[in-house]
Amino acid sequence: MTIEEKLEMTNKVQNAIEQIRPYLQNDGGDIQFVELTDDNIVKVELQGACGSCPYSLMTLKNGVEQAVIKAIPEIKAVESI
């Protein structure tokens, strides 16, 4: 993947996360994009209430990951750091 392609995909990922952010903020949490790895795995940091919530993994996989992959099918996974 070229630098331009990675930048374009990173922008798409950040836009997808921005679409999800208000739902997390409504529950007292937040999400921060950290990086897009070379093997198309998105690294994020769950913040606020999401950082300590026992359901955060379910939110990450069933909410965030599905939305990001739906928007950008090349993404393989979303992982929390």
PLY file of the C-alpha trace (Angstrom):
ply
format ascii 1.0
element vertex 81
property float x
property float y
property float z
element edge 80
property int vertex1
property int vertex2
end_header
0.00 0.00 0.00
1.36 3.40 -0.94
1.57 6.27 1.54
-1.27 8.01 -0.29
-3.48 4.91 -0.08
-2.74 4.52 3.63
-3.57 8.20 4.25
-6.82 7.84 2.33
-7.80 4.72 4.26
-6.82 6.37 7.56
-9.10 9.31 6.73
-11.96 6.92 5.95
-11.41 5.11 9.26
-11.37 8.38 11.19
-14.60 9.46 9.47
-16.27 6.16 10.36
-15.17 6.54 14.00
-16.55 10.10 14.05
-19.95 8.67 13.04
-19.87 6.26 16.02
-18.43 8.68 18.60
-21.76 10.40 19.55
-23.30 7.07 20.57
-20.40 6.34 22.91
-20.44 9.87 24.27
-24.14 9.52 25.10
-23.14 6.74 27.52
-20.30 8.75 29.06
-17.55 7.21 26.94
-15.47 8.13 23.96
-13.15 6.60 21.38
-9.81 7.80 20.07
-8.22 6.61 16.81
-4.61 5.56 17.46
-3.30 3.98 14.25
-3.93 1.92 11.16
-1.42 -0.91 10.96
0.17 -2.14 7.74
-2.03 -5.25 7.89
-5.23 -3.12 8.03
-5.98 -3.44 11.73
-7.35 -0.32 13.37
-6.05 0.46 16.86
-8.29 2.60 19.07
-8.40 3.68 22.68
-11.70 3.51 24.53
-11.99 6.39 26.97
-14.24 7.59 29.78
-16.92 5.13 30.83
-16.03 2.90 27.85
-12.54 2.34 29.24
-13.83 0.60 32.36
-17.16 -0.79 31.17
-17.48 -4.59 31.33
-19.31 -4.47 27.98
-16.60 -2.48 26.21
-15.30 -5.49 24.26
-18.82 -6.22 23.03
-19.25 -2.56 22.06
-15.90 -2.61 20.29
-16.53 -5.79 18.29
-20.31 -5.62 17.71
-20.56 -1.86 17.26
-17.35 -0.13 16.32
-15.68 -2.94 14.38
-18.79 -3.81 12.38
-19.43 -0.16 11.47
-15.83 0.43 10.41
-15.65 -2.78 8.35
-19.00 -1.98 6.73
-17.66 1.45 5.71
-14.20 0.15 4.75
-14.26 -3.56 3.82
-10.44 -3.72 3.59
-10.20 -3.36 7.39
-9.58 -6.72 9.07
-10.27 -5.82 12.70
-10.60 -3.05 15.27
-8.62 -3.54 18.48
-8.40 -1.58 21.69
-4.98 -0.71 23.08
0 1
1 2
2 3
3 4
4 5
5 6
6 7
7 8
8 9
9 10
10 11
11 12
12 13
13 14
14 15
15 16
16 17
17 18
18 19
19 20
20 21
21 22
22 23
23 24
24 25
25 26
26 27
27 28
28 29
29 30
30 31
31 32
32 33
33 34
34 35
35 36
36 37
37 38
38 39
39 40
40 41
41 42
42 43
43 44
44 45
45 46
46 47
47 48
48 49
49 50
50 51
51 52
52 53
53 54
54 55
55 56
56 57
57 58
58 59
59 60
60 61
61 62
62 63
63 64
64 65
65 66
66 67
67 68
68 69
69 70
70 71
71 72
72 73
73 74
74 75
75 76
76 77
77 78
78 79
79 80
